[in-house]
């Protein structure tokens, strides 16, 4: 007489049983701790920013927003983001393509250099550009003789912001390309597609969500960067102050309504970025759940193959 074996349960069912068997008071305690942490370190500071911004009424709030120096800081912040994000998009896609698809001498060095902004302080990054392009730097005298200003000018802010953000797009796209592999590109190449056709019609649609995710992170970091920009900007009012620098100056001058009004704009940009990021994540999840198991037709016309007759 053979002993009966216990029923085999799937991994998902075992996980569900483990979660359901947890004691209720433990779940409630952990949930309370998590919600209290989020409320204390996220929601309360956000509410305080808007409360201080509107402390003297909507009229004072909007007057601080439309101040000439505040508008100049807003325009400069948007300009820096409009320059840096496309540059990092182009670099990130090219670098990710190179690292994911090819093996070459110095590949590990390039990968380490891409990770450099994660390990270097933004203040140190700003000092590097000052040592390179400042008046007493390596290239400063040459640039000064030709009337080119980089430090304490917009080009220096662009360089500093690009340095601290250039790894974001590259890292996101590289992870996506490594996870998806190159089988579809190889199939398209065998079928006669050119390099540009493979990139535009096969590779780019596959990585579009990774690109968009990296661009969102890059844009958020570019608008909120403080350390590197503070070193290279010179804090010239109306010319080289971005929104984070304007917040610092207004707060140090005890103009709290103006400081928190500009900070509220940065907060709204951060919240909009998080919402957009969440929408992208949901779109990626829906795409993965609805992905067909079978292959799909190539979205470009292949060159005609010669046919031989007898």
C-alpha positions as CSV (number, residue, x, y, z in Angstrom):
1,X,0.0,0.0,0.0
2,X,1.6,3.2,-1.2
3,X,1.7,6.3,0.9
4,X,-0.3,9.2,-0.5
5,X,1.8,12.2,-1.5
6,X,0.8,15.7,-0.5
7,X,-0.7,17.9,-3.3
8,X,1.8,19.9,-5.3
9,X,1.2,23.6,-5.0
10,X,2.5,26.3,-7.3
11,X,5.0,28.9,-6.1
12,X,2.3,31.6,-6.3
13,X,-0.1,29.6,-4.1
14,X,2.6,29.0,-1.6
15,X,3.4,32.7,-1.4
16,X,-0.3,33.5,-1.0
17,X,-0.6,31.0,1.9
18,X,2.5,32.5,3.5
19,X,1.1,36.0,3.3
20,X,-2.4,35.0,4.4
21,X,-1.0,33.0,7.4
22,X,0.8,36.1,8.8
23,X,-0.6,37.3,12.0
24,X,-3.0,40.3,11.6
25,X,-1.3,42.4,14.2
26,X,2.0,42.1,12.5
27,X,0.6,43.2,9.2
28,X,-1.2,46.1,10.8
29,X,2.0,47.1,12.7
30,X,4.2,47.1,9.6
31,X,1.5,49.0,7.6
32,X,1.3,51.6,10.3
33,X,5.0,52.0,10.5
34,X,5.3,52.4,6.7
35,X,2.5,54.9,6.5
36,X,3.8,56.9,9.4
37,X,7.3,57.0,7.8
38,X,5.9,58.2,4.4
39,X,3.7,60.8,6.1
40,X,6.5,62.2,8.3
41,X,9.3,62.4,5.7
42,X,7.3,63.0,2.5
43,X,3.8,64.3,2.9
44,X,4.4,66.6,5.8
45,X,7.4,68.4,4.2
46,X,5.4,68.8,0.9
47,X,2.4,70.3,2.7
48,X,4.7,72.6,4.7
49,X,6.3,73.9,1.4
50,X,2.9,74.9,0.1
51,X,1.7,76.2,3.4
52,X,4.7,78.5,3.7
53,X,4.4,79.6,0.1
54,X,0.7,80.7,0.6
55,X,1.3,82.0,4.1
56,X,0.7,85.6,3.0
57,X,-2.1,84.8,0.6
58,X,-2.3,83.9,-3.1
59,X,-1.4,87.5,-4.1
60,X,2.0,87.4,-2.5
61,X,2.5,83.9,-3.9
62,X,1.9,84.9,-7.5
63,X,3.8,88.1,-7.0
64,X,6.9,86.1,-5.9
65,X,6.5,83.8,-8.9
66,X,6.3,86.6,-11.5
67,X,9.3,88.5,-10.0
68,X,11.9,89.2,-12.6
69,X,14.6,87.2,-10.9
70,X,12.3,84.2,-10.3
71,X,11.2,84.2,-13.9
72,X,14.8,84.4,-15.0
73,X,15.6,81.4,-12.9
74,X,12.6,79.5,-14.3
75,X,13.6,80.3,-17.9
76,X,17.3,79.3,-17.2
77,X,16.2,76.0,-15.6
78,X,14.0,75.1,-18.5
79,X,16.8,76.1,-21.0
80,X,19.3,73.9,-19.2
81,X,16.9,70.9,-19.2
82,X,16.1,71.5,-22.9
83,X,19.8,71.4,-23.8
84,X,21.0,68.6,-21.4
85,X,18.2,66.1,-21.9
86,X,18.6,65.7,-25.7
87,X,22.4,65.5,-25.3
88,X,22.1,62.8,-22.7
89,X,19.5,61.0,-24.8
90,X,21.8,60.8,-27.8
91,X,24.8,59.8,-25.7
92,X,22.8,57.3,-23.7
93,X,21.3,55.4,-26.6
94,X,24.6,55.3,-28.5
95,X,26.6,54.2,-25.4
96,X,24.0,51.6,-24.5
97,X,24.0,50.2,-28.1
98,X,27.8,50.1,-28.1
99,X,28.1,48.3,-24.7
100,X,25.2,45.9,-25.3
101,X,26.0,44.8,-28.9
102,X,29.8,44.9,-29.2
103,X,32.9,43.6,-27.4
104,X,35.9,45.9,-27.7
105,X,39.1,46.9,-25.9
106,X,38.3,49.3,-23.1
107,X,34.6,48.3,-22.7
108,X,34.9,47.9,-18.9
109,X,36.7,51.4,-18.7
110,X,33.8,53.0,-20.6
111,X,31.3,51.3,-18.3
112,X,33.2,52.6,-15.3
113,X,33.3,56.1,-16.7
114,X,29.5,56.0,-17.2
115,X,29.1,55.1,-13.6
116,X,31.4,57.9,-12.5
117,X,28.7,60.5,-11.7
118,X,27.1,58.1,-9.2
119,X,30.3,58.0,-7.1
120,X,31.6,61.6,-7.5
121,X,30.1,64.4,-5.5
122,X,28.4,67.0,-7.6
123,X,30.4,69.7,-5.8
124,X,33.6,67.9,-6.9
125,X,32.3,67.7,-10.4
126,X,31.8,71.5,-10.4
127,X,35.3,72.1,-9.1
128,X,36.7,69.9,-11.9
129,X,35.1,72.3,-14.5
130,X,36.4,75.3,-12.6
131,X,39.9,73.9,-12.7
132,X,39.6,73.2,-16.4
133,X,37.8,76.3,-17.6
134,X,38.2,78.9,-14.8
135,X,40.2,82.1,-15.2
136,X,43.2,80.3,-13.5
137,X,42.5,76.9,-15.0
138,X,44.1,74.9,-17.8
139,X,42.1,76.3,-20.6
140,X,40.9,79.5,-18.9
141,X,43.5,81.9,-20.2
142,X,43.1,80.7,-23.8
143,X,39.3,81.0,-23.6
144,X,39.6,84.4,-22.1
145,X,41.8,85.7,-24.9
146,X,39.2,84.6,-27.4
147,X,36.2,86.1,-25.4
148,X,34.7,82.7,-24.5
149,X,33.1,82.5,-21.0
150,X,32.3,79.0,-19.6
151,X,32.6,79.3,-15.8
152,X,30.0,81.8,-14.3
153,X,28.0,81.5,-17.5
154,X,25.4,79.3,-19.1
155,X,27.9,77.0,-20.8
156,X,29.4,76.0,-17.5
157,X,26.0,75.2,-16.0
158,X,25.2,73.1,-19.1
159,X,28.5,71.2,-18.7
160,X,28.1,70.6,-15.0
161,X,24.5,69.5,-15.4
162,X,25.3,67.2,-18.3
163,X,28.1,65.6,-16.3
164,X,25.9,64.7,-13.3
165,X,23.1,63.4,-15.4
166,X,24.7,61.7,-18.5
167,X,24.7,58.2,-16.9
168,X,20.9,58.1,-16.2
169,X,19.7,57.4,-19.8
170,X,22.7,55.2,-20.6
171,X,22.1,53.0,-17.6
172,X,18.4,52.6,-18.1
173,X,18.7,51.8,-21.9
174,X,21.7,49.4,-21.3
175,X,19.7,47.4,-18.8
176,X,16.8,47.0,-21.2
177,X,19.0,46.1,-24.2
178,X,20.9,43.5,-22.2
179,X,17.6,41.9,-20.9
180,X,16.0,41.7,-24.4
181,X,19.0,40.4,-26.2
182,X,19.8,40.8,-29.9
183,X,17.9,38.0,-31.6
184,X,15.5,40.2,-33.4
185,X,18.3,42.5,-34.7
186,X,20.2,39.4,-36.0
187,X,17.1,38.1,-37.7
188,X,16.5,41.4,-39.4
189,X,20.1,41.6,-40.5
190,X,19.9,38.1,-42.0
191,X,16.7,39.0,-43.9
192,X,18.5,41.9,-45.5
193,X,17.6,45.0,-43.4
194,X,20.2,47.8,-43.3
195,X,21.7,49.2,-40.1
196,X,19.3,52.2,-39.9
197,X,16.3,50.0,-40.6
198,X,17.3,47.7,-37.8
199,X,17.8,50.6,-35.4
200,X,14.6,52.6,-36.3
201,X,12.2,49.7,-36.8
202,X,13.5,47.0,-34.5
203,X,15.9,48.3,-31.8
204,X,14.3,51.6,-30.9
205,X,10.7,50.3,-30.5
206,X,12.1,47.6,-28.2
207,X,13.9,50.1,-25.9
208,X,11.4,53.0,-26.2
209,X,10.1,52.6,-22.6
210,X,13.6,52.4,-21.2
211,X,14.6,55.5,-23.1
212,X,11.5,57.4,-21.9
213,X,12.2,56.3,-18.3
214,X,15.8,57.5,-18.5
215,X,14.7,60.8,-20.0
216,X,12.2,61.3,-17.2
217,X,14.9,60.7,-14.6
218,X,17.4,62.9,-16.5
219,X,15.0,65.8,-16.8
220,X,14.1,65.6,-13.1
221,X,17.8,65.6,-12.0
222,X,18.7,68.4,-14.5
223,X,16.0,70.7,-13.1
224,X,16.8,70.0,-9.5
225,X,20.6,69.9,-9.6
226,X,22.2,72.2,-7.0
227,X,25.8,71.2,-6.0
228,X,27.6,71.3,-9.3
229,X,25.6,74.2,-10.6
230,X,26.2,76.2,-7.4
231,X,30.0,75.9,-8.0
232,X,30.1,76.9,-11.6
233,X,27.3,79.5,-11.8
234,X,28.7,82.3,-9.7
235,X,25.2,83.1,-8.4
236,X,24.8,86.0,-10.8
237,X,21.2,87.2,-10.2
238,X,19.0,87.3,-13.3
239,X,21.7,85.5,-15.4
240,X,23.1,82.3,-13.9
241,X,20.7,81.4,-11.1
242,X,18.6,78.3,-11.6
243,X,15.5,77.6,-9.5
244,X,17.3,75.7,-6.8
245,X,19.9,78.5,-6.5
246,X,17.1,81.1,-6.4
247,X,15.5,79.2,-3.5
248,X,18.7,79.3,-1.5
249,X,19.3,83.0,-2.1
250,X,15.7,84.0,-1.3
251,X,15.8,81.9,1.9
252,X,19.1,83.3,3.1
253,X,17.6,86.8,2.6
254,X,14.6,85.8,4.8
255,X,12.2,86.2,1.9
256,X,10.5,83.1,2.8
257,X,7.4,83.5,0.7
258,X,9.4,83.9,-2.4
259,X,11.7,81.0,-1.5
260,X,8.9,78.6,-0.8
261,X,7.0,79.8,-3.9
262,X,9.8,78.9,-6.2
263,X,10.3,75.7,-4.2
264,X,6.6,74.8,-4.7
265,X,7.2,75.0,-8.5
266,X,10.0,72.5,-8.1
267,X,7.8,70.4,-6.0
268,X,5.1,70.4,-8.6
269,X,7.6,69.4,-11.3
270,X,8.8,66.6,-9.1
271,X,5.2,65.3,-8.5
272,X,4.5,65.6,-12.2
273,X,7.6,63.6,-12.9
274,X,6.6,60.9,-10.4
275,X,3.2,60.6,-11.9
276,X,4.6,60.4,-15.5
277,X,7.1,57.8,-14.3
278,X,4.3,55.8,-12.8
279,X,2.3,56.0,-16.0
280,X,5.3,54.7,-17.9
281,X,5.7,51.8,-15.5
282,X,2.1,50.9,-15.9
283,X,2.3,51.1,-19.7
284,X,5.4,48.8,-19.6
285,X,3.5,46.3,-17.4
286,X,0.5,46.3,-19.7
287,X,2.7,45.8,-22.7
288,X,4.5,42.8,-21.1
289,X,1.2,41.2,-20.1
290,X,-0.2,41.7,-23.5
291,X,2.8,40.7,-25.5
292,X,2.0,38.0,-28.1
293,X,3.8,34.7,-27.9
294,X,4.2,34.5,-31.6
295,X,6.5,36.7,-33.6
296,X,5.3,39.6,-35.6
297,X,6.0,40.9,-39.1
298,X,8.9,43.1,-39.7
299,X,7.8,46.8,-40.0
300,X,9.9,47.5,-43.1
301,X,10.2,46.2,-46.7
302,X,13.0,43.8,-47.4
303,X,14.9,44.0,-50.6
304,X,13.7,41.7,-53.3
305,X,15.6,38.4,-53.5
306,X,16.6,37.2,-57.0
307,X,14.8,34.1,-58.1
308,X,16.6,31.5,-60.3
309,X,14.9,29.6,-63.0
310,X,15.7,26.4,-64.7
